[in-house]
């Protein structure tokens, strides 16, 4: 994104996920949707009106090199939904989800000095009062992690950090990875990736079970990268974890291609004058 925004660079096209709509201010003249659908973790659905407007709104930002922006789709069949979404008013936000940050948990813990993090979180969530405009976000995963982390000799802010990390506690390999990371951190203060993962052993899965295992390994590597940005000295192998995570993605893609899955076909478009463009791909 930095190179794309640099007028002196040779990068004129940026391929991005819908994350481009989350506050990035770039010099974009035209947004091209490669698809108007998104997998939200549960199902493949159409983009919502706010999502379309947030993404499309990256083109022609006030104060940017391109004050007027354009938006279109690679597939003409998606244009009606794009036009409809841009013309519709955005729905009013009726309520917002909240989650207690560490400062709140720390202050609350001073009232319960002998309680575990799980106990502090549970008591806080049960007794905190919110107006009708707010609700507590789902804290089930955080509480699951807290039951594991509370068994380790860690300070409160360290426990909190592990609790909010991107771990899937319903995935055995992912949850074991978190437990191992936290255990090694509590014992030695440093977590070497090679202690639980051997680089060079990844290969294309041959079965659905092997695919699921590779996906779980990807989650563990992603967790390590996340922790390395917050505990940099204690998780020193960020580059190794990131490279292995990229290999995981390529191997998963190769397996899917062998099953007959194909990337969306891109239609040829008539060349136009050279402008900075962003192609938004499926997430």
C-alpha positions as CSV (number, residue, x, y, z in Angstrom):
1,X,0.0,0.0,0.0
2,X,2.9,2.4,0.8
3,X,4.5,1.8,-2.6
4,X,1.1,2.1,-4.4
5,X,0.6,5.5,-2.7
6,X,4.0,6.7,-3.8
7,X,3.6,8.7,-7.0
8,X,7.2,8.0,-8.0
9,X,6.8,4.2,-7.8
10,X,5.8,1.9,-10.7
11,X,2.9,0.3,-8.9
12,X,-0.4,1.4,-10.4
13,X,-2.7,-1.5,-9.3
14,X,-3.4,-2.7,-5.8
15,X,-5.1,-6.0,-5.2
16,X,-6.7,-6.1,-1.8
17,X,-9.4,-7.7,0.3
18,X,-12.2,-5.8,1.9
19,X,-9.8,-4.6,4.5
20,X,-9.1,-1.7,2.1
21,X,-12.4,-0.3,3.3
22,X,-11.3,-0.1,6.9
23,X,-9.9,3.4,7.0
24,X,-7.0,3.3,4.5
25,X,-6.5,6.6,2.8
26,X,-4.9,5.9,-0.6
27,X,-4.5,7.7,-3.9
28,X,-7.1,5.6,-5.8
29,X,-8.9,6.7,-8.9
30,X,-11.0,3.6,-9.5
31,X,-12.2,0.6,-7.4
32,X,-12.9,-2.6,-9.3
33,X,-14.8,-5.3,-7.4
34,X,-13.7,-8.8,-8.5
35,X,-16.8,-10.1,-6.7
36,X,-19.8,-8.8,-4.8
37,X,-19.8,-11.7,-2.4
38,X,-17.9,-12.4,0.9
39,X,-17.4,-15.5,3.0
40,X,-18.1,-14.2,6.6
41,X,-16.9,-17.4,8.4
42,X,-20.4,-19.0,8.2
43,X,-21.6,-18.5,4.6
44,X,-20.9,-16.9,1.3
45,X,-23.2,-13.9,1.1
46,X,-23.6,-10.6,-0.8
47,X,-21.7,-7.6,0.5
48,X,-23.9,-5.3,2.6
49,X,-24.6,-1.7,1.8
50,X,-22.2,-0.3,4.3
51,X,-19.4,-2.7,3.1
52,X,-19.9,-1.7,-0.5
53,X,-19.9,2.0,0.4
54,X,-16.8,1.7,2.6
55,X,-14.8,-0.1,-0.1
56,X,-16.1,2.0,-3.0
57,X,-15.4,5.1,-1.0
58,X,-11.7,4.5,-1.1
59,X,-11.7,6.0,-4.7
60,X,-11.7,9.7,-5.0
61,X,-10.9,10.7,-1.4
62,X,-11.0,14.3,-0.4
63,X,-7.4,15.7,-0.4
64,X,-6.0,12.8,-2.4
65,X,-4.5,12.9,-5.9
66,X,-7.9,11.9,-7.4
67,X,-10.7,14.0,-5.9
68,X,-13.3,12.2,-8.1
69,X,-13.4,8.4,-8.0
70,X,-14.9,5.7,-10.1
71,X,-16.2,2.2,-9.1
72,X,-17.2,-0.8,-11.2
73,X,-17.1,-4.6,-11.3
74,X,-15.2,-7.2,-13.3
75,X,-18.4,-9.1,-13.9
76,X,-21.2,-7.2,-15.5
77,X,-23.7,-9.4,-13.6
78,X,-22.6,-7.8,-10.4
79,X,-23.3,-4.2,-11.5
80,X,-27.0,-4.2,-10.5
81,X,-26.1,-5.0,-6.9
82,X,-23.3,-2.4,-6.9
83,X,-25.7,0.3,-8.2
84,X,-28.4,-0.6,-5.8
85,X,-26.0,-0.6,-2.8
86,X,-24.6,2.8,-3.7
87,X,-28.1,4.4,-4.1
88,X,-29.5,2.9,-0.9
89,X,-29.2,4.8,2.4
90,X,-26.9,3.1,4.9
91,X,-28.8,1.4,7.8
92,X,-28.8,3.1,11.1
93,X,-26.5,1.5,13.7
94,X,-28.9,0.6,16.6
95,X,-26.3,-0.8,19.0
96,X,-22.6,-1.4,19.3
97,X,-20.6,-4.3,20.9
98,X,-18.1,-3.6,23.6
99,X,-15.3,-5.6,25.3
100,X,-13.5,-4.5,28.5
101,X,-10.0,-3.3,27.7
102,X,-7.1,-4.1,30.0
103,X,-7.3,-0.8,32.0
104,X,-10.9,-1.6,33.0
105,X,-9.9,-5.2,33.9
106,X,-6.9,-4.0,35.9
107,X,-9.0,-1.5,37.9
108,X,-11.7,-4.1,38.5
109,X,-9.0,-6.7,39.6
110,X,-8.0,-4.3,42.5
111,X,-11.4,-4.9,44.0
112,X,-10.8,-8.7,43.7
113,X,-7.1,-9.2,44.3
114,X,-7.4,-12.9,45.0
115,X,-9.5,-13.8,41.9
116,X,-8.2,-15.4,38.7
117,X,-8.5,-13.7,35.4
118,X,-11.4,-15.9,34.6
119,X,-13.2,-15.0,37.8
120,X,-12.5,-11.3,37.2
121,X,-13.9,-11.4,33.7
122,X,-16.9,-13.4,34.7
123,X,-17.7,-11.2,37.6
124,X,-17.2,-8.0,35.5
125,X,-19.5,-9.3,32.7
126,X,-22.2,-10.3,35.1
127,X,-22.3,-7.0,37.0
128,X,-21.5,-4.3,34.5
129,X,-24.5,-2.3,33.4
130,X,-24.8,-1.0,29.9
131,X,-27.3,1.3,28.2
132,X,-29.6,-0.1,25.5
133,X,-27.2,1.3,22.9
134,X,-24.5,-1.1,23.8
135,X,-23.9,-4.8,24.4
136,X,-21.0,-7.0,25.4
137,X,-19.3,-8.8,22.5
138,X,-19.2,-12.6,22.7
139,X,-16.6,-13.4,25.4
140,X,-16.9,-17.2,25.3
141,X,-13.6,-17.7,23.5
142,X,-11.8,-15.3,25.9
143,X,-13.2,-17.2,28.9
144,X,-12.1,-20.5,27.5
145,X,-8.5,-19.2,27.1
146,X,-8.6,-17.7,30.6
147,X,-9.3,-21.2,32.1
148,X,-6.0,-22.4,30.6
149,X,-3.9,-19.3,31.1
150,X,-4.9,-19.0,34.8
151,X,-2.9,-22.1,35.5
152,X,0.4,-20.4,34.5
153,X,2.5,-18.0,36.6
154,X,1.9,-14.9,34.4
155,X,1.1,-11.3,35.3
156,X,-2.4,-10.0,34.7
157,X,-1.6,-8.0,31.6
158,X,0.2,-11.0,30.1
159,X,-2.8,-13.3,30.7
160,X,-5.1,-10.7,29.2
161,X,-2.9,-10.5,26.1
162,X,-3.0,-14.3,25.5
163,X,-6.8,-14.2,26.1
164,X,-7.5,-11.7,23.3
165,X,-5.1,-13.4,20.9
166,X,-6.6,-14.9,17.6
167,X,-6.9,-18.5,18.8
168,X,-9.5,-21.1,17.9
169,X,-10.2,-23.0,21.1
170,X,-12.4,-25.4,19.3
171,X,-9.4,-26.5,17.2
172,X,-7.2,-28.9,19.1
173,X,-4.0,-28.0,17.3
174,X,-4.7,-24.3,17.6
175,X,-5.5,-24.5,21.3
176,X,-2.4,-26.7,21.9
177,X,-0.3,-24.1,20.1
178,X,-1.5,-21.3,22.4
179,X,-0.9,-23.5,25.5
180,X,2.6,-24.3,24.4
181,X,3.4,-20.7,23.6
182,X,2.1,-19.4,26.9
183,X,3.8,-22.2,28.9
184,X,7.2,-21.6,27.2
185,X,6.8,-17.8,27.7
186,X,6.0,-18.3,31.4
187,X,9.0,-20.6,32.0
188,X,11.7,-18.9,29.9
189,X,10.4,-15.5,28.7
190,X,11.2,-16.4,25.1
191,X,9.4,-18.7,22.6
192,X,11.4,-20.1,19.8
193,X,9.1,-21.3,16.9
194,X,11.3,-24.3,16.2
195,X,10.5,-25.7,19.7
196,X,7.1,-26.7,18.5
197,X,7.3,-26.5,14.7
198,X,9.9,-27.9,12.3
199,X,10.4,-25.8,9.2
200,X,10.6,-27.7,5.9
201,X,8.1,-30.4,6.9
202,X,5.0,-28.9,5.2
203,X,3.6,-30.7,2.2
204,X,0.5,-30.7,0.0
205,X,-2.3,-32.5,1.8
206,X,-3.6,-35.7,0.2
207,X,-6.8,-36.1,2.3
208,X,-9.5,-33.8,3.8
209,X,-8.1,-34.7,7.2
210,X,-4.6,-33.6,6.2
211,X,-6.1,-30.4,4.8
212,X,-7.8,-29.6,8.2
213,X,-4.5,-30.3,9.9
214,X,-2.7,-27.9,7.6
215,X,-5.3,-25.2,8.2
216,X,-4.8,-25.7,12.0
217,X,-1.0,-25.3,11.5
218,X,-1.8,-22.1,9.6
219,X,-3.7,-20.8,12.6
220,X,-0.8,-21.6,15.0
221,X,1.6,-19.7,12.8
222,X,-0.7,-16.8,12.5
223,X,-1.0,-16.8,16.3
224,X,2.8,-16.7,16.6
225,X,3.0,-13.7,14.2
226,X,0.3,-11.9,16.2
227,X,2.1,-12.4,19.5
228,X,5.4,-11.4,17.9
229,X,4.0,-7.9,17.3
230,X,3.1,-7.5,20.9
231,X,5.9,-9.4,22.7
232,X,8.6,-8.8,20.1
233,X,11.6,-9.8,22.2
234,X,9.9,-12.9,23.5
235,X,8.7,-14.1,20.1
236,X,11.7,-13.5,17.8
237,X,10.9,-15.7,14.9
238,X,8.3,-13.6,13.2
239,X,9.8,-13.8,9.7
240,X,10.1,-17.5,9.9
241,X,6.5,-17.9,11.1
242,X,5.2,-15.5,8.4
243,X,7.1,-17.4,5.6
244,X,5.8,-20.8,6.8
245,X,2.3,-19.4,7.0
246,X,2.6,-18.2,3.4
247,X,3.7,-21.7,2.4
248,X,0.7,-23.2,4.2
249,X,-1.6,-21.0,2.1
250,X,0.1,-22.0,-1.1
251,X,-0.2,-25.7,-0.2
252,X,-3.9,-25.4,0.7
253,X,-4.5,-23.6,-2.6
254,X,-2.7,-26.3,-4.5
255,X,-4.8,-29.0,-2.8
256,X,-8.0,-27.1,-3.7
257,X,-6.9,-26.7,-7.3
258,X,-6.3,-30.5,-7.5
259,X,-9.9,-31.0,-6.4
260,X,-11.1,-28.9,-9.2
261,X,-11.5,-25.5,-7.4
262,X,-10.6,-22.7,-9.6
263,X,-9.9,-19.0,-9.0
264,X,-12.6,-16.7,-10.4
265,X,-12.0,-16.1,-14.1
266,X,-11.1,-12.5,-14.9
267,X,-12.7,-11.1,-18.0
268,X,-10.6,-9.0,-20.4
269,X,-11.3,-5.3,-20.2
270,X,-10.6,-2.6,-22.8
271,X,-7.4,-0.7,-21.9
272,X,-8.0,2.7,-20.5
273,X,-5.7,5.6,-19.6
274,X,-3.2,4.8,-16.9
275,X,-4.7,5.5,-13.5
276,X,-4.2,4.2,-10.0
277,X,-6.6,1.4,-9.4
278,X,-7.5,-1.0,-6.6
279,X,-9.0,-4.4,-7.4
280,X,-10.9,-5.7,-4.4
281,X,-10.9,-9.5,-4.2
282,X,-12.9,-11.9,-2.3
283,X,-11.9,-12.2,1.4
